[in-house]
Amino acid sequence: MKKTALAILLTVLGFLPGPAVSTAPAVDEDGCLTCHQYPGLVRHERQDGFKVLHIDETAYMRSAHGRIRCRKCHVPVVKVPHTGATGVNCNSGCHSKMKNPEKVKNFPLKGFHKKEQSFITRLDDDTSCRVCHPLYPHSKNNLVRALVNMHTGFMLCEVCHLKREKLKHVSYDWIDSEDVRFSGTPFGSYFNPHTRTAHKTRNYISRIGLFVDTDGRRQLVTESADTRKARDFLRQEKDLNDHQRRAQLKFFHRHIEKKEISVACNECHTARGMLDFRQLGFDDRKADQLINLNVKGLVTKYKVFYFPNLFGN
C-alpha cells in the first residue's frame, strides 16, 4: 500500500495533515479515490435524477479492470471539477489491437461501475424541505455538489442551513434511527443511546440533528411545521404568478440560509468545529478522520484544481 500522488502533493503543500492521509494501492496513482472513495457521492442532474460517483476500492480491485489506473480510461479528466469531461474511449490503449474492435466500441458503459457503488435510494422524513427538494438536492456548485449531497445520509438539512443566530442553547445529537433503502453496500451510522457509540449499520441509520433547550426540555429543530403548506404549494404552483411564487418561496425559506463552501466545511470539519465528534460517539480514530477530512483543503482552496501529471498518461 502506498499514498496516492495527489495525497502526497496535498500533504507537501500543507492541505492535508500527514497522519490523516488516506492510503490506496498504486493503481490509484492519480488520487481519484481522494474524493470517489466516499459512499453516497452523488451528482444531482435533473429533477429526481442523479449520477452516482462513488467507487468502492475493494470491489473495483476485484473487477476485470482493477489493476488499471482510472485515467488510462478516463483520459480527458485533468482537473476538478471534471463534469462533462469523463468520457471513455475503449478502442484506445488496452483494446486498440483487438481483433473485433466493434465489440468494445459499442459496449454499453451505462452502469459500468454499478457493482462498485453505494448510495441511498430512499430516505423518508416529514420536513417541508423534502416536499420540494429531491433526496440529493445540491446541484449548482460543480466543484462541491456531489460531496455536499453525500451528507444526506449523515445529517438533517437544518444542521447546515438553519439560521442559528436567534436560537439559544443549541446542541447537536442523533435523531432516532430511520429506515433507509440502499443500493450497494449499506453505509452510515447507527447511534446506540445506551452505549453512546456510533457504529456502522445495515438497514437503519441515525442522522445528526440540531436541538435547542427550552425551559429544560430539549427539542429537535426541524422544518416540519410547514410541511402541509409545502404540499399545497406544489399542487397550486402552476396556477401562481411570479410574484405569488416568489412570496411563497420566501416564506418557506425564512429560516434558511445558504453558505459558502469554505464556511460550511470549516464549521464542522475542524478541531473546534460546532460538531464534537467524540461527544457524538465516534472513536478517536474516526473523530480525527472527520476533523482532518482529506478532501476539505481541495474544495475550500480551489475553484479549479489541475491534477499533477506525475506519472504520465
Long-range contacts (C-beta under 8 A, 24 or more apart in sequence): 1-25, 2-26, 4-28, 4-29, 4-30, 4-31, 4-32, 4-33, 4-34, 5-29, 5-30, 5-31, 5-308, 5-310, 5-311, 6-30, 6-31, 6-32, 6-34, 6-307, 6-308, 7-31, 7-34, 7-294, 9-308, 9-310, 10-34, 10-294, 10-297, 10-298, 15-297, 15-298, 15-301, 16-292, 16-294, 16-297, 17-292, 19-288, 19-292, 20-288, 20-289, 20-292, 20-294, 21-294, 22-294, 24-57, 25-57, 25-61, 27-61, 27-66, 27-67, 27-68, 27-69, 28-57, 28-69, 28-70, 29-69, 29-310, 29-311, 30-69, 30-70, 30-71, 30-307, 30-311, 31-307, 32-70, 32-71, 33-57, 34-294, 34-295, 34-298, 35-80, 35-146, 35-147, 35-295, 35-298, 38-147, 38-150, 39-118, 39-119, 39-150, 39-153, 39-184, 39-185, 39-187, 40-118, 40-119, 40-120, 40-149, 40-150, 40-152, 40-153, 40-187, 41-119, 41-146, 41-147, 41-149, 41-150, 42-119, 42-136, 42-146, 42-149, 42-150, 42-152, 43-83, 43-136, 43-145, 43-146, 43-149, 44-134, 44-136, 44-137, 44-138, 44-139, 44-145, 44-149, 45-139, 47-134, 48-134, 48-135, 50-134, 50-135, 50-136, 50-149, 52-113, 52-117, 52-119, 52-183, 53-146, 54-116, 54-117, 54-118, 54-119, 54-184, 55-113, 55-116, 55-117, 56-116, 56-117, 56-118, 56-184, 56-185, 59-115, 59-116, 60-113, 60-116, 63-115, 63-116, 68-94, 69-311, 71-307, 71-313, 72-313, 75-313, 77-307, 78-306, 78-307, 78-309, 79-304, 79-305, 79-306, 79-307, 80-143, 80-298, 80-302, 80-304, 80-305, 80-307, 81-142, 81-143, 81-304, 83-142, 115-184, 116-184, 117-183, 117-184, 118-182, 118-183, 118-184, 118-185, 118-186, 118-187, 119-182, 119-183, 119-184, 120-152, 120-153, 120-180, 120-181, 120-182, 120-183, 121-181, 121-182, 121-183, 122-180, 122-181, 123-152, 123-153, 123-178, 123-180, 123-181, 124-178, 124-179, 125-156, 125-178, 125-222, 126-222, 126-224, 126-227, 127-156, 127-157, 127-158, 127-222, 127-223, 127-224, 127-227, 128-223, 128-224, 128-225, 128-226, 128-227, 128-229, 128-230, 128-252, 129-157, 129-223, 131-227, 131-230, 131-231, 131-234, 132-230, 132-233, 132-234, 132-252, 133-157, 141-261, 143-261, 143-299, 143-302, 143-303, 143-304, 144-261, 144-299, 147-295, 147-299, 148-261, 148-264, 153-180, 153-187, 153-188, 153-205, 153-207, 154-188, 154-189, 154-207, 154-208, 155-207, 155-208, 155-209, 156-207, 156-208, 156-209, 156-210, 156-222, 157-223, 158-209, 158-210, 158-221, 158-222, 158-223, 159-208, 159-209, 159-210, 160-259, 160-264, 160-267, 161-256, 161-257, 161-258, 161-259, 162-210, 162-221, 162-223, 162-255, 162-256, 162-257, 163-255, 163-256, 163-257, 164-210, 167-210, 167-212, 167-221, 168-212, 168-213, 169-212, 169-213, 169-214, 170-210, 170-211, 170-212, 171-210, 171-211, 171-212, 171-213, 171-218, 172-208, 172-209, 172-210, 172-211, 172-274, 172-275, 172-276, 172-280, 173-208, 173-209, 173-211, 173-280, 174-198, 174-206, 174-207, 174-208, 174-209, 174-280, 174-281, 175-206, 175-207, 175-208, 175-209, 175-220, 176-206, 177-201, 177-204, 177-205, 177-206, 178-204, 178-205, 178-206, 178-207, 179-203, 179-204, 180-204, 180-205, 191-280, 191-281, 192-281, 196-281, 197-281, 197-283, 198-280, 198-281, 198-282, 208-275, 208-280, 223-255, 223-256, 226-251, 226-252, 261-299, 261-300, 262-300, 265-293, 265-296, 265-299, 265-300, 266-296, 266-300, 269-293, 269-296
